[in-house]
Amino acid sequence: MGEFGWELFAWQGYVRSLAKSFDEVVIMCRSSSRPLYEDFAHKFIDVAPIGGLSDSFFMHGLDINTYVNDILRENREVLRGETTFFGPRRIGNPPYTHFSEEMRFKDFLVKPEYVRYGKEAPQKYDYIFHIRDRKLRIQDNWTVEGWKQLNRLLTANGERVGCVGTSRESGYIEGADDLRDKPLKEVFDILRSCRAVFGPSSGPMHLASLCGAPHVVFSTPSVTQKDEIRYTRNWNPLSSPVLYLCESNKVSTPEEVYERYKEWNL
């Protein structure tokens, strides 16, 4: 219903574990998010919340109760009288709730279960960029020139770079392959097989963690403490390699990111 990162770490892992207690599982989600649940779901109801601003678990301005009740009425043939319904909710206190913490869902005490997304495949890209281009927290966006410079530094020996995300909220630079708006299952494979993923704190960077991809996250000073905890500990169930950068009370430059990555990558 809201931020992709929160769906990854404050929802889907708990639902996967909860699903083991039922014979049939129906997932209500955006059609683009289906691959997150396909390893255990039997049926899907596609939803597309309209209006509101996506920042945290629920979209601001969305009447969630009315919206969910409308979905239930429209899908009575799927959601029968004996169906146990678990409505959308924020779980714990993200990002401070650790990925191993148990939570109660009605009569069930649930410890989340996470899987590694993506298939083992030949490497298509050496590096993946998520060029964040959102109006929300615009200070988190890196400059286009910064991305171009990082691209030049990383590809001195002909390395291949791709840009992921959505075309609506992510950028693309010349010299890299435009992978925006690719189906999520394809993105899983791309992330799982690359050498490293680079970007500011964002949903795609959290996805990199669940694909087991080494990722380099640079953030703004205002969110440094909570994001460092989130990436390195609380939201890293696979112990994916992560380099978190935010030094000297400023956003790291392309040169600093490149040098730190070289040191870390040895």
MARVOKE-710992 format. One line per field, with one value per atom (N, C-alpha, C): y, z, x negated; atom name. Coordinates in nm, 2 decimals. Layout:
# MARVOKE-710992
c2 <- c(Y  ...)
c3 <- c(Z  ...)
c1 <- c(X  ...)
a <- c(CA  ...)
***
This chain:
# MARVOKE-710992
c2 <- c(-0.12  0.00  0.13  0.11  0.23  0.20  0.23  0.22  0.08  0.06  -0.08  -0.14  -0.06  -0.11  -0.16  -0.10  -0.14  -0.27  -0.28  -0.41  -0.52  -0.50  -0.60  -0.64  -0.55  -0.58  -0.56  -0.51  -0.50  -0.56  -0.66  -0.73  -0.87  -0.88  -1.00  -1.12  -1.09  -1.20  -1.26  -1.18  -1.23  -1.31  -1.26  -1.33  -1.47  -1.48  -1.60  -1.71  -1.66  -1.75  -1.79  -1.69  -1.71  -1.81  -1.80  -1.89  -2.03  -2.08  -2.22  -2.28  -2.19  -2.24  -2.25  -2.23  -2.23  -2.32  -2.37  -2.46  -2.38  -2.26  -2.17  -2.03  -1.96  -1.83  -1.73  -1.63  -1.53  -1.40  -1.34  -1.22  -1.10  -0.99  -0.87  -0.78  -0.74  -0.66  -0.59  -0.50  -0.44  -0.56  -0.55  -0.66  -0.67  -0.55  -0.55  -0.62  -0.64  -0.70  -0.85  -0.91  -1.05  -1.14  -1.11  -1.20  -1.22  -1.12  -1.13  -1.24  -1.29  -1.38  -1.51  -1.52  -1.64  -1.77  -1.77  -1.90  -1.96  -1.89  -1.95  -1.92  -1.82  -1.78  -1.87  -1.89  -1.97  -1.88  -1.76  -1.67  -1.53  -1.44  -1.30  -1.21  -1.11  -1.00  -0.87  -0.82  -0.70  -0.58  -0.50  -0.37  -0.26  -0.14  -0.02  0.10  0.13  0.24  0.37  0.45  0.58  0.69  0.80  0.91  0.89  1.00  0.98  0.99  1.00  1.01  0.88  0.81  0.69  0.73  0.71  0.73  0.66  0.55  0.46  0.35  0.28  0.17  0.20  0.30  0.34  0.47  0.48  0.60  0.71  0.83  0.94  0.99  1.01  1.06  0.95  0.82  0.71  0.66  0.65  0.59  0.44  0.38  0.24  0.15  0.18  0.09  0.08  0.20  0.20  0.13  0.15  0.09  -0.06  -0.11  -0.26  -0.32  -0.25  -0.31  -0.31  -0.22  -0.22  -0.34  -0.37  -0.48  -0.61  -0.62  -0.75  -0.77  -0.66  -0.67  -0.72  -0.66  -0.69  -0.83  -0.90  -1.03  -1.14  -1.14  -1.23  -1.38  -1.40  -1.53  -1.59  -1.51  -1.55  -1.56  -1.45  -1.43  -1.48  -1.61  -1.66  -1.64  -1.69  -1.66  -1.72  -1.84  -1.91  -1.86  -1.76  -1.71  -1.63  -1.65  -1.57  -1.45  -1.33  -1.22  -1.14  -1.11  -1.04  -0.91  -0.80  -0.67  -0.61  -0.52  -0.45  -0.37  -0.38  -0.31  -0.29  -0.19  -0.16  -0.26  -0.33  -0.43  -0.37  -0.37  -0.32  -0.17  -0.14  0.00  0.02  0.01  0.02  0.15  0.16  0.04  -0.02  0.01  -0.04  -0.18  -0.23  -0.37  -0.47  -0.55  -0.65  -0.75  -0.80  -0.89  -1.02  -1.06  -1.18  -1.17  -1.05  -1.03  -1.09  -1.16  -1.22  -1.12  -1.13  -1.05  -1.13  -1.08  -1.15  -1.11  -1.21  -1.19  -1.27  -1.21  -1.27  -1.38  -1.51  -1.62  -1.67  -1.61  -1.66  -1.57  -1.63  -1.56  -1.60  -1.50  -1.52  -1.46  -1.55  -1.50  -1.49  -1.38  -1.37  -1.46  -1.50  -1.59  -1.52  -1.50  -1.44  -1.54  -1.51  -1.59  -1.50  -1.57  -1.49  -1.49  -1.37  -1.36  -1.37  -1.42  -1.43  -1.57  -1.59  -1.72  -1.70  -1.80  -1.80  -1.79  -1.70  -1.67  -1.61  -1.62  -1.55  -1.40  -1.34  -1.20  -1.11  -1.04  -0.95  -0.81  -0.77  -0.63  -0.64  -0.56  -0.55  -0.47  -0.35  -0.26  -0.22  -0.20  -0.15  -0.02  0.08  0.21  0.22  0.27  0.32  0.47  0.54  0.69  0.75  0.76  0.81  0.95  0.97  1.09  1.12  1.13  1.15  1.29  1.35  1.48  1.47  1.35  1.33  1.31  1.39  1.39  1.41  1.52  1.55  1.56  1.59  1.60  1.47  1.36  1.23  1.20  1.27  1.25  1.30  1.22  1.26  1.33  1.42  1.49  1.40  1.43  1.36  1.35  1.47  1.48  1.38  1.37  1.28  1.14  1.10  0.96  0.94  1.04  1.03  1.01  1.08  1.07  0.93  0.88  0.75  0.64  0.66  0.57  0.57  0.69  0.70  0.63  0.64  0.58  0.43  0.38  0.24  0.16  0.23  0.16  0.19  0.22  0.25  0.13  0.01  -0.11  -0.18  -0.10  -0.15  -0.22  -0.20  -0.27  -0.22  -0.30  -0.27  -0.23  -0.12  -0.07  -0.06  -0.09  -0.08  0.00  0.07  0.16  0.10  0.07  0.01  0.11  0.07  0.15  0.17  0.27  0.31  0.43  0.44  0.56  0.69  0.67  0.78  0.84  0.76  0.81  0.77  0.73  0.69  0.75  0.78  0.84  0.74  0.79  0.71  0.79  0.74  0.82  0.75  0.83  0.78  0.70  0.59  0.50  0.38  0.38  0.27  0.21  0.09  0.03  0.07  0.11  0.15  0.03  -0.01  -0.13  -0.09  0.04  0.08  0.02  -0.01  -0.06  -0.21  -0.27  -0.42  -0.49  -0.61  -0.69  -0.73  -0.73  -0.75  -0.88  -0.99  -1.12  -1.10  -1.02  -1.00  -0.92  -0.82  -0.74  -0.83  -0.92  -1.02  -1.08  -1.13  -1.20  -1.11  -0.99  -0.89  -0.85  -0.83  -0.79  -0.90  -1.02  -1.14  -1.17  -1.14  -1.17  -1.06  -0.94  -0.83  -0.82  -0.74  -0.73  -0.64  -0.53  -0.44  -0.35  -0.30  -0.21  -0.08  0.04  0.17  0.25  0.33  0.42  0.48  0.58  0.64  0.54  0.56  0.48  0.48  0.36  0.35  0.20  0.18  0.05  -0.05  -0.01  -0.10  -0.14  -0.05  -0.08  -0.19  -0.18  -0.29  -0.42  -0.41  -0.53  -0.60  -0.51  -0.57  -0.66  -0.61  -0.69  -0.83  -0.84  -0.96  -1.05  -0.99  -1.07  -1.11  -1.08  -1.11  -1.04  -0.92  -0.84  -0.75  -0.74  -0.64  -0.50  -0.41  -0.28  -0.17  -0.06  0.06  0.17  0.21  0.30  0.43  0.54  0.67  0.75  0.82  0.88  1.02  1.09  1.23  1.23  1.33  1.33  1.32  1.37  1.37  1.23  1.14  1.00  0.90  0.95  0.86  0.75  0.79  0.69  0.58  0.61  0.51  0.42  0.49  0.41  0.31  0.36  0.27  0.14  0.16  0.05  -0.04  0.02  -0.05  -0.14  -0.08  -0.15  -0.26  -0.23  -0.32  -0.42  -0.40  -0.49  -0.53  -0.44  -0.47  -0.52  -0.47  -0.52  -0.59  -0.68  -0.75  -0.90  -0.97  -1.11  -1.21  -1.18  -1.27  -1.23  -1.14  -1.09  -1.05  -0.98  -0.94  -0.83  -0.83  -0.73  -0.59  -0.50  -0.36  -0.26  -0.16  -0.05  0.07  0.12  0.24  0.36  0.47  0.59  0.71  0.79  0.92  0.98  1.05  1.09  1.25  1.30  1.44  1.53  1.47  1.54  1.59  1.52  1.55  1.43  1.44  1.33  1.31  1.18  1.15  1.19  1.23  1.26  1.13  1.14  1.02  0.96  1.05  1.01  0.93  0.99  0.92  0.78  0.78  0.65  0.55  0.59  0.50  0.45  0.54  0.50  0.41  0.44  0.35  0.21  0.21  0.09  0.00  0.06  -0.01  -0.07  0.00  -0.05  -0.16  -0.14  -0.24  -0.37  -0.36  -0.47  -0.56  -0.52  -0.60  -0.73)
c3 <- c(0.00  0.00  0.00  0.03  0.03  -0.02  0.06  0.01  -0.02  -0.12  -0.17  -0.06  0.00  0.10  0.22  0.26  0.37  0.34  0.21  0.17  0.18  0.15  0.15  0.30  0.39  0.52  0.64  0.61  0.72  0.68  0.58  0.54  0.48  0.36  0.29  0.36  0.44  0.52  0.62  0.68  0.78  0.71  0.60  0.53  0.48  0.43  0.39  0.51  0.62  0.74  0.78  0.78  0.82  0.73  0.60  0.50  0.53  0.60  0.63  0.71  0.77  0.86  0.78  0.65  0.57  0.45  0.40  0.28  0.16  0.16  0.04  0.08  0.00  0.04  -0.08  -0.05  -0.15  -0.12  -0.21  -0.18  -0.25  -0.18  -0.24  -0.25  -0.37  -0.39  -0.53  -0.55  -0.68  -0.78  -0.90  -1.00  -1.01  -1.00  -1.02  -0.90  -0.79  -0.67  -0.66  -0.75  -0.74  -0.72  -0.79  -0.78  -0.64  -0.55  -0.41  -0.34  -0.38  -0.31  -0.39  -0.51  -0.59  -0.54  -0.45  -0.40  -0.30  -0.26  -0.16  -0.19  -0.27  -0.29  -0.40  -0.38  -0.47  -0.56  -0.52  -0.60  -0.57  -0.66  -0.64  -0.67  -0.59  -0.63  -0.65  -0.77  -0.80  -0.75  -0.68  -0.63  -0.68  -0.69  -0.73  -0.66  -0.54  -0.47  -0.55  -0.55  -0.62  -0.52  -0.56  -0.47  -0.36  -0.28  -0.17  -0.21  -0.11  -0.13  -0.06  -0.14  -0.09  -0.01  0.12  0.21  0.34  0.36  0.47  0.43  0.53  0.49  0.42  0.46  0.40  0.32  0.21  0.13  0.21  0.23  0.30  0.21  0.28  0.20  0.15  0.17  0.13  0.25  0.23  0.33  0.33  0.40  0.39  0.42  0.52  0.56  0.45  0.40  0.29  0.17  0.14  0.02  0.03  0.14  0.16  0.16  0.23  0.23  0.09  0.00  -0.14  -0.21  -0.19  -0.25  -0.21  -0.08  -0.02  -0.09  -0.10  -0.17  -0.31  -0.38  -0.52  -0.55  -0.45  -0.47  -0.38  -0.37  -0.28  -0.32  -0.45  -0.50  -0.47  -0.44  -0.39  -0.24  -0.18  -0.03  0.03  0.05  0.10  0.25  0.30  0.44  0.54  0.50  0.59  0.57  0.49  0.47  0.59  0.64  0.74  0.68  0.71  0.65  0.74  0.68  0.75  0.68  0.74  0.67  0.67  0.58  0.57  0.70  0.75  0.88  0.88  0.95  0.97  1.08  1.06  1.15  1.23  1.36  1.44  1.43  1.44  1.43  1.33  1.20  1.10  1.11  1.09  1.06  1.18  1.30  1.42  1.46  1.40  1.43  1.35  1.42  1.36  1.28  1.17  1.08  1.14  1.26  1.32  1.43  1.45  1.56  1.53  1.63  1.61  1.63  1.56  1.57  1.57  1.64  1.65  1.55  1.48  1.39  1.44  1.50  1.56  1.66  1.63  1.72  1.68  1.59  1.54  1.58  1.64  1.67  1.55  1.48  1.35  1.35  1.32  1.29  1.14  1.08  0.94  0.87  0.75  0.67  0.54  0.51  0.39  0.30  0.17  0.07  -0.02  -0.08  -0.17  -0.31  -0.36  -0.49  -0.60  -0.72  -0.84  -0.86  -0.98  -1.02  -1.05  -1.02  -1.06  -1.21  -1.26  -1.41  -1.45  -1.57  -1.61  -1.59  -1.56  -1.53  -1.65  -1.65  -1.76  -1.74  -1.61  -1.58  -1.47  -1.48  -1.37  -1.26  -1.29  -1.19  -1.23  -1.12  -1.14  -1.06  -1.12  -1.06  -1.03  -0.92  -0.90  -0.88  -0.99  -0.99  -0.94  -0.81  -0.74  -0.80  -0.84  -0.89  -0.85  -0.71  -0.65  -0.60  -0.60  -0.54  -0.39  -0.34  -0.19  -0.15  -0.05  0.01  -0.11  -0.18  -0.29  -0.26  -0.14  -0.10  -0.11  -0.11  -0.12  -0.27  -0.36  -0.50  -0.53  -0.60  -0.64  -0.77  -0.81  -0.93  -1.05  -1.16  -1.29  -1.32  -1.30  -1.32  -1.22  -1.10  -1.01  -1.06  -1.11  -1.16  -1.29  -1.37  -1.49  -1.45  -1.35  -1.31  -1.24  -1.16  -1.11  -1.21  -1.32  -1.43  -1.50  -1.52  -1.59  -1.50  -1.37  -1.28  -1.28  -1.28  -1.27  -1.40  -1.51  -1.64  -1.72  -1.66  -1.73  -1.81  -1.77  -1.84  -1.92  -1.95  -2.04  -1.96  -1.83  -1.75  -1.80  -1.78  -1.82  -1.71  -1.73  -1.62  -1.67  -1.58  -1.61  -1.50  -1.54  -1.45  -1.42  -1.29  -1.26  -1.19  -1.17  -1.10  -1.19  -1.16  -1.25  -1.33  -1.45  -1.53  -1.47  -1.38  -1.32  -1.21  -1.14  -1.02  -1.02  -1.13  -1.14  -1.27  -1.27  -1.38  -1.46  -1.57  -1.66  -1.72  -1.74  -1.80  -1.92  -2.01  -2.14  -2.11  -2.18  -2.15  -2.07  -2.01  -1.93  -2.00  -1.98  -2.03  -1.95  -2.01  -1.94  -1.91  -1.78  -1.74  -1.65  -1.66  -1.58  -1.63  -1.54  -1.57  -1.62  -1.60  -1.63  -1.53  -1.57  -1.47  -1.35  -1.24  -1.11  -1.12  -1.17  -1.17  -1.26  -1.36  -1.44  -1.36  -1.28  -1.20  -1.09  -1.04  -0.94  -1.00  -1.12  -1.18  -1.21  -1.25  -1.28  -1.16  -1.05  -0.92  -0.87  -0.87  -0.81  -0.88  -1.01  -1.08  -1.10  -1.05  -1.07  -0.97  -0.99  -0.90  -0.78  -0.81  -0.70  -0.75  -0.66  -0.68  -0.61  -0.68  -0.62  -0.62  -0.50  -0.50  -0.36  -0.36  -0.23  -0.17  -0.04  0.03  -0.05  -0.08  -0.16  -0.16  -0.21  -0.23  -0.31  -0.43  -0.50  -0.43  -0.34  -0.27  -0.16  -0.10  -0.01  -0.09  -0.21  -0.29  -0.32  -0.34  -0.37  -0.25  -0.13  -0.01  -0.02  -0.06  -0.07  -0.19  -0.28  -0.39  -0.36  -0.24  -0.20  -0.27  -0.33  -0.41  -0.32  -0.34  -0.27  -0.31  -0.21  -0.25  -0.17  -0.24  -0.19  -0.17  -0.05  -0.02  0.03  -0.03  0.02  0.05  0.17  0.22  0.27  0.30  0.35  0.50  0.56  0.71  0.79  0.74  0.82  0.85  0.77  0.79  0.81  0.84  0.85  0.95  1.08  1.19  1.16  1.13  1.11  0.99  0.88  0.76  0.77  0.84  0.86  0.94  1.04  1.12  1.03  0.95  0.86  0.76  0.69  0.59  0.64  0.75  0.79  0.89  0.96  1.06  1.05  1.08  1.10  0.97  0.86  0.73  0.64  0.70  0.62  0.66  0.64  0.69  0.62  0.50  0.42  0.45  0.53  0.56  0.43  0.34  0.21  0.23  0.16  0.18  0.15  0.24  0.22  0.27  0.19  0.23  0.24  0.36  0.39  0.40  0.32  0.32  0.35  0.45  0.48  0.58  0.53  0.61  0.61  0.72  0.73  0.72  0.76  0.76  0.62  0.52  0.38  0.30  0.18  0.09  0.02  0.01  -0.05  -0.20  -0.24  -0.38  -0.46  -0.60  -0.68  -0.66  -0.64  -0.62  -0.49  -0.38  -0.25  -0.26  -0.33  -0.34  -0.41  -0.52  -0.60  -0.51  -0.44  -0.37  -0.25  -0.19  -0.07  -0.13  -0.24  -0.30  -0.34  -0.40  -0.43  -0.31  -0.20  -0.08  -0.02  -0.02  0.03  -0.05  -0.18  -0.27  -0.28  -0.22  -0.23  -0.14)
c1 <- c(-0.08  0.00  -0.09  -0.21  -0.30  -0.44  -0.54  -0.68  -0.71  -0.79  -0.83  -0.92  -1.01  -1.10  -1.03  -0.92  -0.84  -0.76  -0.72  -0.66  -0.76  -0.88  -0.99  -1.02  -1.02  -1.07  -0.97  -0.86  -0.76  -0.63  -0.64  -0.52  -0.54  -0.61  -0.61  -0.68  -0.78  -0.84  -0.75  -0.67  -0.57  -0.46  -0.41  -0.31  -0.36  -0.48  -0.53  -0.53  -0.57  -0.57  -0.43  -0.34  -0.20  -0.13  -0.17  -0.10  -0.11  -0.21  -0.23  -0.12  -0.04  0.07  0.20  0.20  0.33  0.31  0.42  0.42  0.42  0.48  0.48  0.45  0.37  0.33  0.36  0.44  0.47  0.40  0.33  0.25  0.31  0.34  0.38  0.26  0.22  0.10  0.11  0.01  0.00  -0.05  0.00  -0.04  -0.19  -0.26  -0.40  -0.48  -0.41  -0.47  -0.44  -0.37  -0.33  -0.46  -0.57  -0.68  -0.74  -0.71  -0.75  -0.68  -0.56  -0.48  -0.46  -0.51  -0.48  -0.53  -0.63  -0.68  -0.58  -0.48  -0.39  -0.24  -0.21  -0.07  0.00  0.13  0.21  0.29  0.34  0.42  0.38  0.41  0.38  0.50  0.51  0.61  0.52  0.52  0.44  0.51  0.43  0.48  0.39  0.45  0.37  0.42  0.38  0.43  0.41  0.51  0.50  0.50  0.43  0.42  0.33  0.30  0.21  0.07  -0.02  -0.16  -0.23  -0.31  -0.37  -0.50  -0.49  -0.60  -0.57  -0.63  -0.61  -0.51  -0.44  -0.36  -0.23  -0.16  -0.03  -0.05  0.02  0.01  0.09  0.02  0.09  0.21  0.32  0.44  0.53  0.49  0.57  0.65  0.78  0.87  0.86  0.77  0.74  0.85  0.93  1.04  1.15  1.19  1.29  1.23  1.10  1.04  1.04  1.00  1.00  1.14  1.23  1.37  1.43  1.40  1.44  1.38  1.25  1.19  1.25  1.28  1.35  1.49  1.56  1.69  1.68  1.58  1.57  1.51  1.46  1.40  1.46  1.59  1.66  1.64  1.62  1.61  1.47  1.38  1.24  1.23  1.28  1.27  1.41  1.42  1.55  1.56  1.68  1.71  1.61  1.55  1.46  1.32  1.30  1.16  1.12  1.00  0.93  0.86  0.91  0.85  0.75  0.64  0.53  0.52  0.56  0.56  0.42  0.39  0.26  0.24  0.11  0.08  -0.07  -0.11  -0.25  -0.30  -0.41  -0.45  -0.57  -0.57  -0.68  -0.70  -0.83  -0.86  -0.98  -0.95  -1.05  -1.13  -1.26  -1.34  -1.41  -1.36  -1.43  -1.39  -1.28  -1.24  -1.33  -1.40  -1.49  -1.42  -1.49  -1.42  -1.38  -1.44  -1.41  -1.30  -1.24  -1.15  -1.01  -0.96  -0.82  -0.71  -0.60  -0.49  -0.36  -0.26  -0.13  -0.03  0.03  0.13  0.25  0.35  0.46  0.41  0.43  0.39  0.25  0.19  0.06  -0.06  -0.16  -0.29  -0.38  -0.42  -0.49  -0.63  -0.73  -0.86  -0.88  -0.92  -0.93  -1.03  -0.99  -1.08  -1.11  -1.24  -1.29  -1.36  -1.34  -1.41  -1.50  -1.59  -1.68  -1.61  -1.58  -1.52  -1.62  -1.57  -1.65  -1.71  -1.75  -1.81  -1.96  -2.04  -2.18  -2.19  -2.26  -2.26  -2.40  -2.44  -2.56  -2.55  -2.65  -2.65  -2.63  -2.52  -2.49  -2.55  -2.55  -2.60  -2.70  -2.80  -2.90  -2.84  -2.78  -2.73  -2.58  -2.50  -2.37  -2.35  -2.29  -2.27  -2.12  -2.08  -1.94  -1.95  -1.92  -1.93  -1.80  -1.79  -1.67  -1.63  -1.51  -1.46  -1.32  -1.31  -1.17  -1.16  -1.04  -1.02  -1.01  -0.97  -0.97  -1.12  -1.15  -1.29  -1.39  -1.37  -1.45  -1.60  -1.63  -1.77  -1.84  -1.77  -1.83  -1.88  -1.83  -1.86  -2.01  -2.08  -2.22  -2.21  -2.30  -2.30  -2.33  -2.28  -2.31  -2.46  -2.52  -2.67  -2.74  -2.69  -2.75  -2.75  -2.63  -2.62  -2.70  -2.71  -2.80  -2.94  -2.99  -3.12  -3.15  -3.06  -3.07  -3.08  -3.00  -3.00  -3.13  -3.19  -3.32  -3.43  -3.42  -3.52  -3.51  -3.39  -3.37  -3.39  -3.38  -3.38  -3.50  -3.61  -3.74  -3.79  -3.75  -3.80  -3.68  -3.58  -3.47  -3.36  -3.36  -3.25  -3.11  -3.01  -2.88  -2.79  -2.71  -2.63  -2.48  -2.39  -2.25  -2.18  -2.07  -1.99  -1.85  -1.82  -1.69  -1.60  -1.48  -1.38  -1.26  -1.18  -1.07  -1.10  -1.06  -1.09  -1.02  -0.92  -0.85  -0.93  -1.01  -1.08  -1.23  -1.28  -1.43  -1.48  -1.61  -1.68  -1.76  -1.82  -1.90  -2.01  -2.13  -2.23  -2.29  -2.33  -2.39  -2.51  -2.53  -2.64  -2.60  -2.49  -2.44  -2.31  -2.28  -2.16  -2.04  -1.93  -1.81  -1.72  -1.73  -1.65  -1.53  -1.49  -1.38  -1.25  -1.16  -1.03  -1.04  -1.15  -1.16  -1.07  -1.02  -0.94  -1.03  -0.96  -1.04  -1.12  -1.07  -1.14  -1.27  -1.26  -1.39  -1.49  -1.44  -1.52  -1.59  -1.52  -1.58  -1.70  -1.69  -1.81  -1.92  -1.89  -1.99  -2.07  -2.00  -2.06  -2.14  -2.09  -2.16  -2.29  -2.30  -2.43  -2.53  -2.50  -2.59  -2.70  -2.80  -2.91  -2.87  -2.79  -2.75  -2.64  -2.56  -2.45  -2.48  -2.46  -2.49  -2.37  -2.35  -2.23  -2.21  -2.13  -2.08  -1.98  -1.95  -1.85  -1.72  -1.67  -1.55  -1.50  -1.38  -1.33  -1.42  -1.46  -1.55  -1.68  -1.73  -1.85  -1.82  -1.70  -1.65  -1.63  -1.58  -1.57  -1.70  -1.80  -1.94  -1.98  -1.95  -1.98  -1.91  -1.79  -1.72  -1.75  -1.83  -1.89  -2.03  -2.08  -2.21  -2.32  -2.29  -2.38  -2.46  -2.59  -2.67  -2.61  -2.59  -2.53  -2.60  -2.61  -2.68  -2.57  -2.54  -2.44  -2.50  -2.46  -2.50  -2.38  -2.39  -2.27  -2.29  -2.19  -2.20  -2.22  -2.28  -2.31  -2.18  -2.07  -1.95  -1.89  -1.93  -1.87  -1.98  -2.10  -2.22  -2.20  -2.17  -2.17  -2.07  -1.94  -1.84  -1.87  -1.92  -1.94  -2.06  -2.16  -2.28  -2.24  -2.16  -2.10  -2.02  -1.93  -1.84  -1.92  -2.02  -2.09  -2.18  -2.26  -2.36  -2.31  -2.20  -2.16  -2.01  -1.92  -1.78  -1.71  -1.75  -1.69  -1.79  -1.86  -1.96  -1.96  -1.85  -1.84  -1.93  -1.98  -2.07  -2.21  -2.24  -2.38  -2.45  -2.37  -2.43  -2.53  -2.64  -2.75  -2.69  -2.72  -2.67  -2.77  -2.80  -2.89  -2.80  -2.79  -2.70  -2.79  -2.76  -2.85  -2.77  -2.82  -2.77  -2.87  -2.97  -3.08  -3.09  -3.15  -3.18  -3.06  -2.94  -2.82  -2.78  -2.81  -2.77  -2.75  -2.69  -2.67  -2.80  -2.84  -2.97  -2.97  -3.09  -3.11  -3.14  -3.12  -3.15  -3.29  -3.39  -3.52  -3.54  -3.47  -3.47  -3.41  -3.29  -3.22  -3.31  -3.37  -3.45  -3.57  -3.64  -3.76  -3.72  -3.61  -3.57  -3.53  -3.46  -3.42  -3.54  -3.64  -3.76  -3.83  -3.84  -3.90  -3.81  -3.68  -3.59  -3.59  -3.60  -3.59  -3.71  -3.82  -3.95  -3.93)
a <- c(N  CA  C  N  CA  C  N  CA  C  N  CA  C  N  CA  C  N  CA  C  N  CA  C  N  CA  C  N  CA  C  N  CA  C  N  CA  C  N  CA  C  N  CA  C  N  CA  C  N  CA  C  N  CA  C  N  CA  C  N  CA  C  N  CA  C  N  CA  C  N  CA  C  N  CA  C  N  CA  C  N  CA  C  N  CA  C  N  CA  C  N  CA  C  N  CA  C  N  CA  C  N  CA  C  N  CA  C  N  CA  C  N  CA  C  N  CA  C  N  CA  C  N  CA  C  N  CA  C  N  CA  C  N  CA  C  N  CA  C  N  CA  C  N  CA  C  N  CA  C  N  CA  C  N  CA  C  N  CA  C  N  CA  C  N  CA  C  N  CA  C  N  CA  C  N  CA  C  N  CA  C  N  CA  C  N  CA  C  N  CA  C  N  CA  C  N  CA  C  N  CA  C  N  CA  C  N  CA  C  N  CA  C  N  CA  C  N  CA  C  N  CA  C  N  CA  C  N  CA  C  N  CA  C  N  CA  C  N  CA  C  N  CA  C  N  CA  C  N  CA  C  N  CA  C  N  CA  C  N  CA  C  N  CA  C  N  CA  C  N  CA  C  N  CA  C  N  CA  C  N  CA  C  N  CA  C  N  CA  C  N  CA  C  N  CA  C  N  CA  C  N  CA  C  N  CA  C  N  CA  C  N  CA  C  N  CA  C  N  CA  C  N  CA  C  N  CA  C  N  CA  C  N  CA  C  N  CA  C  N  CA  C  N  CA  C  N  CA  C  N  CA  C  N  CA  C  N  CA  C  N  CA  C  N  CA  C  N  CA  C  N  CA  C  N  CA  C  N  CA  C  N  CA  C  N  CA  C  N  CA  C  N  CA  C  N  CA  C  N  CA  C  N  CA  C  N  CA  C  N  CA  C  N  CA  C  N  CA  C  N  CA  C  N  CA  C  N  CA  C  N  CA  C  N  CA  C  N  CA  C  N  CA  C  N  CA  C  N  CA  C  N  CA  C  N  CA  C  N  CA  C  N  CA  C  N  CA  C  N  CA  C  N  CA  C  N  CA  C  N  CA  C  N  CA  C  N  CA  C  N  CA  C  N  CA  C  N  CA  C  N  CA  C  N  CA  C  N  CA  C  N  CA  C  N  CA  C  N  CA  C  N  CA  C  N  CA  C  N  CA  C  N  CA  C  N  CA  C  N  CA  C  N  CA  C  N  CA  C  N  CA  C  N  CA  C  N  CA  C  N  CA  C  N  CA  C  N  CA  C  N  CA  C  N  CA  C  N  CA  C  N  CA  C  N  CA  C  N  CA  C  N  CA  C  N  CA  C  N  CA  C  N  CA  C  N  CA  C  N  CA  C  N  CA  C  N  CA  C  N  CA  C  N  CA  C  N  CA  C  N  CA  C  N  CA  C  N  CA  C  N  CA  C  N  CA  C  N  CA  C  N  CA  C  N  CA  C  N  CA  C  N  CA  C  N  CA  C  N  CA  C  N  CA  C  N  CA  C  N  CA  C  N  CA  C  N  CA  C  N  CA  C  N  CA  C  N  CA  C  N  CA  C  N  CA  C  N  CA  C  N  CA  C  N  CA  C  N  CA  C  N  CA  C  N  CA  C  N  CA  C  N  CA  C  N  CA  C  N  CA  C  N  CA  C  N  CA  C  N  CA  C  N  CA  C  N  CA  C  N  CA  C  N  CA  C  N  CA  C  N  CA  C  N  CA  C  N  CA  C  N  CA  C  N  CA  C  N  CA  C  N  CA  C  N  CA  C  N  CA  C  N  CA  C  N  CA  C  N  CA  C  N  CA  C  N  CA  C  N  CA  C  N  CA  C  N  CA  C  N  CA  C  N  CA  C  N  CA  C  N  CA  C  N  CA  C  N  CA  C  N  CA  C  N  CA  C  N  CA  C  N  CA  C  N  CA  C  N  CA  C  N  CA  C  N  CA  C  N  CA  C  N  CA  C  N  CA  C  N  CA  C  N  CA  C  N  CA  C  N  CA  C  N  CA  C  N  CA  C  N  CA  C  N  CA  C  N  CA  C  N  CA  C  N  CA  C  N  CA  C)
***
